[in-house]
Amino acid sequence: MSNNLVAIVGRPNVGKSTLFNRLVGMRQAIVDNVAGVTRDRHYGKCEWCGHEFSVVDTGGFTVNSDDVFEEAIRNQVMTAIEESDLIMFLVEVATGITDFDAEIADILRRTRKPVILVVNKVDTSEKMYGVYEFNALGLGEPFAIASATGSGTGDLLDAVLEKLPKDTKIVEDEEEKRLPHIAIVGKPNVGKSSMTNALLGEERNIVTPVAGTTRDAISSHYNKFGHEFMLVDTAGVRKKKKVTEDLEFYSVMRSIRAIENSDVCILMIDAQQGMEAQDMAIYNIIQRNRKGCVLVVNKWDTVVKGNNTMKEYREALLSRLAPFNDIPVIFTSVINKQRIMDVLNAAAEVYANYSRKIPTSRLNEALLPEIENYPPPAWKGKYIKIKYITQLPTDFPSFAFFCNLPQYIRDPYKRFLENKLREHFEFKGCPLQIFIRQK
């Protein structure tokens, strides 16, 4: 499979994310009429005529601005340009050549990388006359497209394949293995992007003291220290009543979608604020979706500590999470790189538990004696006998207990069965589902 990378760059609000979504074939990047929606680098795969290459969406490039976000966005764009094999420079037909366009063209000419000039929003025949003005940028013949409708993107992709190295053909020898997806979730400004950057060892995502800096769910391939998985940084999830803008609504929806598509979630909370109602709401979303969970208490360096502070803090947290509180709790300080690798190791351990399959013979050997010692309570004079246990072929750990009268087994006994499963087998950090079936 090819590793060629195509970067989409341009000034704010020319349609870069719309084109990115068109090329990757899904609504992966948030699109809005507001300028400056995209901030971090956003990667996806594009397939065309039996060939595949990677595409990176970037934030709107500006110059001579003191804004904290725009400076960080410029750094992200320059990183994307440096690591790309080909650059799509996107401009807008209606505005003509702006000062920003001229500045960006000057930067791209100095990169000595192949550049394709793309004029967007050419959705009527009358607008075609404005396309030729962009020849003045000195970047070759411009391609006229309308990314919202897909007009002209076929010719553009043909040109991309011509300029890329000729090793982009998709190899159909074996199915590419699916890597575990680990999502870092939490409220705004608890250190999710800082954690991602610390784990990756690079400034992959923009970090500022302003809550709501991250907007999209940004995936990164992690392959270090014997671990390999997709690391997903998400936008902070606030209370519904505090979400007033459409843009933040879409960010929150992407975060929830990231939880749904993950295997393990790293839930980060602020050490000074503790486990608040909104943290519990996010935790409940993780639990409802049956995902593995690691709880990370960040900014631990800001807490005044006594003799048993960490032990008492952990016990208070787990009491709030009951009944499902068999999860790892890691105390970190991302700024000081304190116990960062413990988070990674805990997530890998939870994923191993999450994907664990137990042979039916071992299940019955371990649990049937426990059930015999403490059988289900009789109901209306009828005795319930559990005869057989097996693990179901689901993505998360779930077990079927076969008995003669399944309708009479109540929730307290199901919790007993779950506790015995956890006692005999390692399922730390994973929710278990118990099904009672007719023998």
N, C-alpha and C positions, 0 to 999 in steps of 0.2 A: 504494500500500500504506500502511496506517495506521501511525502512530508512537505511538499511545496506549499508555500503560504502566500496568499494574496491579501494585501492590506487595503482597506477602503478608507481614504482620508479626504478631508475637505473642511471648509468652515462650518459653523453651526447652522443647522436647519436646512440643509440642502437635500436631505433624504437618504443619508448613509444607512441608517438602521432599517429603513424600508427596503433598500436594495439588498442589505444583508439578509433580511428575512426572506426576500424573494429568491436569493441564491441558495440558501440552505433549505428552503422549502417548508418553513414553519415560522410561526410568530415567536421567535426566540428572544429578540431584543424589543424593549419597550419603545413604542413610537408615539409621539405627541407633537402637537403644533408648537409647543413651547421650545425655544432654543435651549440647548445644553442639557437635554435629557440624558444622553449617554455620557458616562464619565470613565468607566473602566474599559479595558480591552475585552472584547467579547468574541469567542472563537466558535466556529461551526464548520461543517463539511459541506462541500458542494460537489454534486455529481453531474457530469455533462458528457454525452456521447461515449459512455463507457470509461470515462476518465474521472478521477477524483482529486480534489485539492482542498486545502484548508483556507478558510476566509476569516479575517479578523475585522470586526467593526470597531471604530475608534470614536472618541468624543470630538466635538467640533473644535478645530484648531484656530486659536486666536493668537495675536502677537501684541506686544506692548501693553499687556493688561496686568494689574496688580492683584486681581481677584485670586483668592487662595485655591478655588476649584480650578480656574482656568490655567493656572500655572501647573497644577498637578495633571490636568488633562493634556497639556502640551508635552509633559514628560512621558505620559502613557503613549501618545501618538508617536513621538520620536522613537520610543522603544519598539513599537509595532513596525515602523519604517525600517529600523535597523535589522530586525529579524525576518523581514519579508523577502520573497524572491521577486515579487512584482507588485506594483502599486497602482490602484485605481484612484485617480484624482477626480472627485465628484464636484461639479459646479452646477449652478442653476441658471436656466436659460432666461428667466424673466428679469433677473437683476443684472445680467451681463457680467463683465469682469469687474470685481470689486478690488479694493486695496488688499484685503485678506487673500483673495485668490492669487493676486500677483506675488505676494510675499510667499505663499505656500508653493507656487510654481517655481520660484527662485530656489527654495530649499530643496525641492524634488530634483531640479536640474543638477544640483551639486551632489546628489546621492549616488549618481552613476548606476542607478538601477532602472530596469525597464518600467516605464510609466505609460498607462493608458488614460487618456483624457476622456471623461464621461460627462456629457451634458444632460442633466436630469430635468424632469417635468416638461418634456417635449411631448405633450399629449394632443396637440392639434397640428394640422399641416401648416398653419400660419406661423407657428413658433419655429418651424424648421429654418426660417431665414435668420433667426438670431443665433443659430448654432455656429455659423461660420465666423462670427466675431471672435470666438475662442481660439482660433488659429494663432492669434496674436500672442498667446502664452508660450508659443514655441515648444509645445510638447507633442507635436504630431497631429494627425487628423482626428478630430473629436468624434466620439460615438454619441448619437442622439438616442436617449431612452426615456421611458416613463416607468420608473420603478414601481409605482402604485399599481399599474395595470400589467406590467411585464413587457410592454412594447419595446422592441429593440434589444432586449436582453440576450436573445439567441445569438445575434451577430457579435455582441460584446463577448459572450462566453467563447465563441469560436476564436476571437482574437486573443483571449486569455490563454487558451490552449496552445496557440501558435507561439506565443512568447515564453511560455513555461518550458522547463526541461522536459524531454520526451519520456519520462519514467512515471507518468501520472496514471497509467492504465491500472484499473482495479484488478487485483489478483483474486480469483474465485476459488483458491485451493481449499481453504477451510474457513469456517465462520470465526470472525474475530471474537476473542473472549470478552465477555462483559466484565468490566472492572467493578468492584464494589463502589457504591456512591456514598460518600460521607458528607452530610450537610452541616454547616456551622450556623446555628440559629440562635435567636434571642431578641431582646428589645433593642431599640436604637442605642448606639454609643456604649455598648458593653465590651467592645474590642474584637468583634468578629473578623473584620478585615485585617486588623493587626495580627491576629492569630494566624490567619491564612498566610500573610506575608512572612511571619516568623517561621512557619512550617516549610514554606517553599524556599525561603532564603533569598527572596527578591521582593521588590516593590510591585507585586502583581496587581494589587488593588489600591485605590486612592484612600488615604487615611487622613481625616481632619477631626478637630474637636467638635465639629458641627454634627448634630444628630441627623440621620437620614442621608449621609454622604453616599452610601451604596444604594443603588436603585434596582439594578437587575440581579438575578441569581447568576453568579459568575463561576463557571466550572474550570478547574485546573487539573492537569494530570500530575499526580505525585508519584515519584518512583525513586525513593531513597531509603537507606538503612534497612533494606529487606522488605519494605512495604511498597505496595503498588495499588493505587486506587484513584478515583476521581474525587477531588476536594471541591465542594460547592460552597462559596461564600454567598450569603443571602442578605437582603435588606432587613432592617429592624422591623419587627411586628409590633405596632402600637394598638391601643384600644380602638374599637370601631368608631366610637364617638369623637376621637381625636383625629381621625383620618378625614380630612375635608377636601383634599385635592384629588382629581382623577389620577394624577401621576403617582401619588403615594398609594392609592387604592390598587393600581396595577402592580406596584412594587411588593405590596403585602401579598397579593394573589400569587405572584411569582415565588415568594418565600414559602407559602403554603404548598404550592405545586412542587417545590424542591423537596419539602418534607415527604410528600406523597411518593416521589420518585426515588427517594434515598433508601439505603439499607440501614444506616446508623446515623443518628443525629447527635451532634455535640451541642448541648444546650448551655449557653454561656449566661451567667448572671453576674451582677455587680456585687462585690464582697460587702461594700458599705450599705447597699440598699437591701441585700438579702433576697429571699424568695418572695416576690410580690405577687399580686393577683394576676398581672399580665404574664409573668413567668409561668405561673400555674396554668394559665390558659394555653400557652405555647406547649407546655408539657402535656396537657390533655390532648392537644392535636396530635402530638407524637404518639401518645398511647392509643388514641382512637385509630390511628393508621397502622398500628402494630409494628412500629419501628424500634430498632435497638436504640439505646440512649446512654450517653455519657454526660454527667453533669459537671461543668467546669465553673469554679468560682474564681473569677478574674479580679485583678487589682487587689490581690491579697497583701501586697506591700503597703497598702494604705490603711490596713486594719491594725489597731493597737492590740498587741498580743499579751496574753497571760500564760500560765502554765499549761492549761488544757484547752486553749482557745479553739484549735483546729478540731479536736475531738468533740467539743460541745457544739460547735457550728455544724459539723457533719450530722450529729444526732438530731439537732433541731431541724435540719433540712429533710432528713429521711422521715421524721415524724410527720412533716407536712405532706410528703409524697405517698404516705400509706394509703391503700394496702400494697401497691406495687412500688416498693422502695429498694429492691435488690439491684441497685445500679451503682457503678463506680462514681465516686466524687473526687475530683482533682482540684487542688488549690494552686492557682498560677498567678504569675505576674508577667504578662506578655512583654511589657516594656523592658523588664529585667531578664527576659528569657528564662524564667524560673519554672521548672517542671513542664516545659513544652513537650519534651519527648514522652513524658508520662501520659499526656493526653493522646498522643499518637498510638502508643502501645495499648492504652485502654480501649481506644476505638477499634484497633485490630483484634483485640481479644473479644470484644462484644460482637464484632462481625463473625468471628469463628464460632461463637456460641449461637448466633442468629442463624447460621447456615448448617448447624450441627444436625446430623441424622443418626438416630439411635436404632439399632436393630431391634426388631420386635421381640426376639428371645430375651435380650438384656432387659428390656422394659418390663416384661412379665416376671422375670426372675427377681427384679428389684422391688416392684410395686405390689404384686399379688400377696406376698407375705404381710406387707404393711396394711393392705386392705382387709386381710383376714383377721389381723389383730385389732383393727378398728373399722368394722364394717359400717355401711351407711345405716342411719337410724331407721327402724321399722316405721312404716306409715300405714295407719288404719289396720293394724294387725298383719300387714303383709311385709315379708322379708325381702330385701333387695340383695341380689348377688351379682357382683361384677366378676365376669369370667375371663375377660380378654382385653388387652390394651395394644394399640398400635399407633405409630406416628403417621400423620397424614401428609401427602405430598404437596404442601403449601410452601410459599416463600418464607414464612415465619414459623416458629415452632408451634405446632398444634397437634393435639392428641385426641384419639377417640377411645372412650371406655365403653365396652359392650356389656350390657346387663339385661336382666329380665324385665325390670320396671323403671325405665329411664325417667318417666314423668314424675317420680317421687324423690329424685335426688335434688336437694336444694343447694343454694349458693354456698352456705358455710362448708358443706362437704366438698364442693368443687375447689374451694380455697385450700382445704386440707390436702386434696390430691395434688394441687399445684405446688404446695409447700414440700410435699414428699418428692415430687419430680425435681425441684430445685435442690433438695437435700442429697439426692442420689446422682444427679447429673449437673454439669456446669452450664447454667443458663443466665449468669449474671449480666444484667443490662438488657435482657430480652423479655418482652411480654410473652406469656404463654396463653394459649386458648385451649380450653377443655370442652370437648363435645361428649355428651352421653347419648349412646345409640342403643337401639333395640338389638338384643342378641340374635 
